[in-house]
Amino acid sequence: MKTGAVYGVEALVRWHSPDKGLIPPKDFLPVLEDTNIDLLLGQWVINSAVKQLTKWQQSGLMIEVSINISSYHLQSQNFVSDLKNILRKYKNLDTRYIQLEILESSVLGDLDSINKTLNTCRKLFGLTVALDDFCTGYSSLTHIKALPPM
């Protein structure tokens, strides 16, 4: 805070409706939950964030980008391979500056699947992981303890 230096940003999606203007995610993402559109939007967000991060890194700006991942997307069968395909397009990208951010409520899903996916992403790509909105949802500390160290 003292220096004013930026060390990270968060990739946030908004919908610009021709009729209603800018719509925040809380007003449209719940409608997309657990659908194919959820997966497609998630992939688009990841790709857009990684593309922008690559441009920043090429200009010498080394900041972390946090990307929110829905529970449905994170637990999808092709999440890791889709992420690999996106990252493959950006050869000079330093993936240590990518953080996957999962909602606290996401950990109420299949913990084994979530653990496996997060650990794979960390090992294969060097990504970091964060828990979003911690203590605002319904997760117990038992659920949180079952996740890999963030």
Beta strands, then each sheet from edge to edge (+ up, - down):
strand 1: 8-11
strand 2: 15-17
strand 3: 21-23
strand 4: 64-69
strand 5: 98-103
strand 6: 128-132
sheet 1: 1+ 4+ 5+ 6+
sheet 2: 2+ 3-
end
